[in-house]
């Protein structure tokens, strides 16, 4: 998943690790990949929100990835709180 401006060239990325944890009433989403596309993390988090709200099933995300499409009703999560660790 990426924004239109990130679609030049090869858009295949490998997600190596993903983890969602709750701490002090906040959710922390940690993603590790070989590289990231423009807005990739924000789009994935937006899709996880749709699933968490019960508007889609977890299997729907895997299917969307295979079909190269976003889940209906998903939005790009805001950049607020986004941190690139390395």
Secondary structure by P-SEA (a helix, b strand, c coil): ccccccccccccccccbbbbbbcccbbbbbbbccccccaaaaaaaaaaaaaaaccccaaaaaaaaaaccccccccccccccccccc
